[in-house]
Amino acid sequence: NETLRNHRESSLHRGPDDFVFCKKDGAALDPDVLRKDALYPILDRLGIPRRKGASGFHTFRHSAASIVNEQTGNLKLAQKFLGHSTIKMTADIYTHTSAEAERDAAIALERAIYGDLFPVVPNIENRNNFTALN
C-alpha cells in the first residue's frame, strides 16, 4: 500500500526490525492505548459490541486465517500467513467457520445424498412456506 510505504519512508525508524507505528524513540506503542484510542471508538461507532478477550487487535489474526481458508480452501496458506509452526495451531484455534459456509456445506451434503429427490434444506425464498415431510 502506497500510504503505508510513505509512512514508513518518512519515519526515522526504517530498519527491518523497527516497528511501523512506534513512539518517537522507536519503542512499541502501548497496545492498550491503540485499543482505547483507535479500535474501541471504531467498534462503538459501528455498533459492534465489545467482548472480553474478543475485541482486540489479535482478533484480526483469527479473521485473516478464516478468510484465507474460506476463500482459498488452503489451510496451509493460512498457516504460512500467520507464521505458525504447525497447521494444528491454525486449524484448531485460528480458523472459524461462518454461518453461510455451514449452510453451504449442509446444502452440498443434502444434494450429494438426496440429489433432486426432495429438499431437506428449504430455499430461502420458500422458508416461510416450508412444511416438513413426515
C-alpha positions in Angstrom: 0.0 0.0 0.0 1.4 3.4 -1.0 0.2 5.2 2.1 1.9 2.6 4.4 5.1 2.8 2.3 5.1 6.6 2.5 4.6 6.5 6.3 7.5 4.0 6.6 9.8 6.1 4.4 9.1 9.3 6.4 9.8 7.6 9.7 13.2 7.9 11.5 12.8 4.2 12.3 13.0 2.3 8.9 15.1 -0.7 9.8 13.8 -4.2 9.1 13.3 -4.8 12.8 11.7 -1.4 13.6 8.0 -1.0 14.3 6.0 0.6 11.5 4.0 2.5 14.1 6.0 3.5 17.1 6.7 6.1 19.7 9.2 8.9 18.9 12.0 6.9 20.4 11.2 3.8 18.2 9.7 1.8 21.1 6.5 -0.1 20.5 3.2 1.7 21.1 1.3 0.5 24.1 -1.4 -1.8 22.8 -3.8 -0.6 25.4 -3.5 2.9 24.0 -4.2 1.7 20.5 -7.2 -0.3 21.7 -8.7 2.5 23.7 -7.9 5.4 21.3 -8.4 3.7 17.9 -10.1 0.3 17.9 -12.7 0.7 20.6 -14.1 4.0 19.3 -14.4 2.4 15.8 -16.2 -0.6 17.3 -18.5 1.7 19.2 -19.2 3.9 16.1 -20.1 0.8 14.1 -22.3 -0.6 16.9 -20.2 -3.7 17.3 -20.4 -4.8 21.0 -17.1 -5.3 22.8 -16.5 -8.7 24.2 -13.8 -9.5 26.8 -11.0 -11.4 25.0 -12.5 -11.0 21.6 -12.3 -7.2 20.9 -8.6 -6.7 20.5 -6.3 -6.5 17.5 -5.5 -10.2 17.9 -9.0 -10.9 16.6 -7.8 -9.8 13.2 -5.4 -12.8 13.1 -8.4 -15.1 13.6 -10.3 -13.3 10.8 -7.3 -13.4 8.5 -6.9 -17.2 8.9 -10.6 -17.8 8.5 -10.9 -15.6 5.4 -7.8 -17.1 3.7 -9.0 -20.7 4.4 -12.6 -20.0 3.3 -11.6 -18.1 0.1 -8.8 -20.4 -1.0 -9.6 -23.7 0.7 -5.9 -23.8 1.6 -5.3 -24.1 5.3 -1.6 -24.4 4.7 -1.6 -21.0 3.2 -3.4 -19.6 6.3 -0.7 -21.3 8.4 2.0 -19.6 6.4 0.4 -16.2 6.6 0.1 -16.4 10.4 3.6 -17.8 10.8 2.5 -20.9 12.7 5.0 -23.8 13.0 2.2 -26.3 12.9 -1.0 -26.5 10.9 -2.7 -27.8 14.0 -2.5 -24.4 15.7 -4.0 -22.7 12.7 -6.8 -25.3 12.3 -7.7 -25.8 15.9 -7.5 -22.2 17.2 -7.4 -19.6 14.5 -9.8 -20.7 11.7 -13.5 -20.5 12.2 -16.5 -21.2 10.0 -19.2 -18.8 9.1 -22.9 -19.5 9.2 -23.0 -19.1 5.5 -20.3 -21.7 5.0 -22.0 -24.1 7.3 -25.3 -23.7 5.4 -23.5 -24.2 2.1 -22.0 -27.4 3.5 -25.4 -28.6 4.6 -26.8 -28.0 1.1 -23.9 -29.7 -0.6 -24.4 -32.7 1.7 -28.1 -32.7 1.0 -27.5 -32.7 -2.7 -24.9 -35.4 -2.5 -27.2 -37.7 -0.5 -30.7 -36.9 -2.0 -29.9 -35.3 -5.3 -33.2 -33.8 -6.7 -35.4 -36.3 -4.7 -36.7 -33.7 -2.3 -35.4 -30.6 -0.5 -34.2 -31.2 3.1 -33.0 -27.6 3.4 -35.7 -25.2 2.2 -34.8 -22.4 -0.2 -34.6 -19.0 1.5 -37.4 -17.7 -0.7 -39.7 -20.5 0.4 -38.6 -20.8 4.0 -41.8 -19.3 5.4 -43.9 -21.7 3.4 -41.9 -24.8 4.1 -43.7 -27.8 5.5 -41.7 -30.7 6.8 -42.2 -34.1 5.2 -43.4 -36.7 7.6 
